[in-house]
Amino acid sequence: MNGHDRFSGSQGRRFQWGSYGFLAGIFIGIMMGWLFAGFIGAFIRVAMVALVIVPIVLVYIAWRKIVAPWLRPPADSNYRYIAPDNAIETRAVVRGAVPEPRTR
């Protein structure tokens, strides 16, 4: 009644083939890691560059949206409004005067 008797016969062979499968899985994992190491390294490099670039872009956008309008000179306000409230006339606003009426 020895504990060694339990592994005799077919169970011993299952254990042996299972260990071959484990070793094959380790080997395949190492090979796939070696093959995809360049892809993983490139992904890490892109992520590191993004960690530097994204804050710079966000600061630039915030600068353009918040600070730059304060630094711009005010727009000229020498336009004359000559049309009624419901009219759409762009020439009078752009040129500053109403065109002379044309005779027919």
Buried (B, 14 or more C-beta within 10 A) or exposed (E): EEEEEEEEEEEEEEEEEEEEEEEEEEEEEEEEEEEEEEEEEEEEEEEEEEEEEEEEEEEEEEEEEEEEEEEEEEEEEEEEEEEEEEEEEEEBEEEEEEEEEEEE
